[in-house]
């Protein structure tokens, strides 16, 4: 799976384009639809994965909603810990509230990658003081995350990627 990162909007949100065999999934289309579309190129969009519904992560979502063939994956229509398959992509949805009530982590086991939105950042975590945020839920979600393998790469909604192992050693919230 190839991964392209498109930094969007004035909050520098990471939109990810996951590409396999001429098809792709979009993770958190924050803004700048034209910029995202250019990076998609000739790949066919099969679905959009929403880690949470804060404005900086869904600003360009409406542009993908006009095509009925594109499936939207977000908390309201996902079952936790169920494996989903769309095209050549397989992933698990893990409910990880704390930053928001609808925070979801998408785990691509075959590729050893998680797309985590604003749940965890390199050496930090997402804010819990916004509406729907919760310190207690964040602690529970972190406990869930640390049960996974240390080598899993974490792709956050802002800033640089990291790994679970690195966060266990360097993140004061862990």
C-alpha positions in Angstrom: 0.0 0.0 0.0 1.4 3.4 -1.0 0.6 6.3 1.3 0.5 9.9 0.1 0.2 12.7 2.7 -1.6 15.9 1.7 -1.3 18.7 4.3 -4.5 20.7 4.1 -6.1 23.8 5.6 -4.8 26.5 8.0 -4.4 23.9 10.8 -2.1 21.8 8.6 -4.2 18.7 8.8 -2.8 15.4 7.4 -5.1 13.9 4.7 -3.9 10.5 3.7 -4.4 8.8 0.3 -3.9 5.0 0.5 -3.3 3.5 -2.9 -3.4 -0.1 -4.0 -3.7 -1.5 -7.6 -5.2 1.7 -9.1 -7.7 2.2 -6.3 -7.5 4.3 -3.2 -9.0 5.2 0.2 -9.0 8.8 1.5 -8.4 9.3 5.3 -9.7 12.7 6.7 -10.2 14.9 3.7 -9.6 18.1 5.7 -9.7 20.8 3.1 -8.3 21.8 -0.3 -10.3 19.3 -2.4 -8.4 20.3 -5.6 -5.1 19.5 -4.0 -6.4 16.1 -2.8 -7.9 15.4 -6.2 -4.5 16.1 -7.9 -2.8 13.6 -5.6 -5.5 11.0 -6.2 -4.7 11.2 -9.9 -6.1 8.4 -12.0 -6.8 6.1 -9.0 -10.4 5.2 -8.3 -11.7 6.4 -4.9 -13.4 3.5 -3.2 -14.1 5.1 0.2 -13.4 7.8 2.7 -12.4 7.1 6.3 -13.2 9.7 8.9 -11.2 9.5 12.2 -13.5 12.1 13.8 -15.8 14.9 12.6 -13.9 18.0 13.6 -14.0 20.6 10.9 -10.4 20.4 10.0 -10.7 16.7 9.2 -13.9 16.8 7.1 -13.8 20.1 5.2 -13.6 18.5 1.8 -15.8 15.5 2.6 -18.8 17.0 0.8 -16.9 16.8 -2.4 -16.7 13.0 -2.0 -20.4 12.6 -1.0 -21.6 13.5 -4.5 -20.5 10.1 -5.8 -22.8 7.4 -4.5 -20.2 4.7 -5.3 -17.9 6.0 -2.6 -18.4 4.5 0.8 -18.0 6.7 3.9 -16.6 5.0 7.1 -17.2 7.0 10.3 -18.2 6.2 13.9 -21.9 6.4 13.2 -21.8 3.5 10.7 -19.0 1.3 12.1 -18.9 -1.6 14.4 -15.9 -1.6 16.7 -13.3 -4.4 16.2 -14.9 -5.6 13.0 -12.8 -6.2 9.9 -13.9 -4.3 6.9 -12.9 -5.1 3.3 -13.3 -2.7 0.4 -11.6 -3.6 -2.9 -8.0 -4.7 -2.0 -8.1 -2.9 1.3 -8.7 -4.6 4.7 -8.9 -2.7 8.0 -10.3 -2.8 11.5 -12.2 0.0 13.1 -11.2 0.7 16.7 -13.3 3.1 18.8 -10.8 5.4 20.5 -12.8 8.3 22.2 -11.1 10.9 24.3 -10.3 13.7 21.9 -13.9 13.5 20.6 -16.9 11.2 21.2 -16.6 9.9 17.6 -12.9 9.2 17.4 -12.0 6.1 15.4 -8.6 4.5 14.7 -8.3 2.6 11.4 -5.9 -0.4 11.7 -4.5 -1.9 8.5 -3.0 -5.1 10.0 -1.4 -6.4 6.8 0.5 -3.1 6.4 1.2 -2.6 10.1 -0.3 0.9 10.1 -2.9 2.8 12.1 -4.5 6.1 11.1 -5.4 7.7 14.4 -6.6 11.3 13.7 -6.1 13.5 16.7 -6.1 10.7 19.2 -2.3 10.5 19.6 0.5 12.7 18.3 4.2 12.1 18.4 5.1 12.5 22.1 1.6 13.9 22.9 -2.2 13.3 22.6 -5.1 15.2 21.2 -6.9 17.8 23.3 -9.6 16.6 25.6 -11.0 20.0 26.6 -13.1 20.5 23.5 -16.8 19.5 23.5 -17.1 15.7 23.5 -13.5 15.3 24.9 -12.8 13.3 28.0 -9.7 12.6 30.0 -11.1 9.3 31.3 -12.0 8.1 27.8 -8.6 9.1 26.5 -6.9 7.1 29.3 -9.0 4.1 28.4 -8.3 4.5 24.6 -4.5 4.7 25.3 -4.8 1.5 27.4 -6.4 -0.2 24.4 -3.8 1.1 22.0 -0.8 -0.1 24.0 -2.0 -3.7 23.7 -1.0 -3.6 20.0 2.5 -4.4 18.7 5.2 -1.8 19.2 6.2 -1.8 15.6 2.9 -0.4 14.3 3.3 2.9 12.6 0.8 5.6 13.7 -0.3 8.2 11.2 -1.8 11.2 13.1 -4.1 14.0 11.9 -1.3 16.5 12.4 2.5 16.5 12.5 4.8 13.5 12.0 4.1 9.8 12.0 5.4 7.6 14.9 5.2 4.1 16.3 3.4 2.6 19.3 6.8 1.5 20.7 8.2 5.0 20.4 5.2 6.5 22.1 5.5 4.0 25.0 9.0 5.2 25.6 8.6 8.9 24.9 5.0 10.0 25.4 4.3 11.2 28.9 0.6 10.4 28.5 1.5 6.7 28.1 
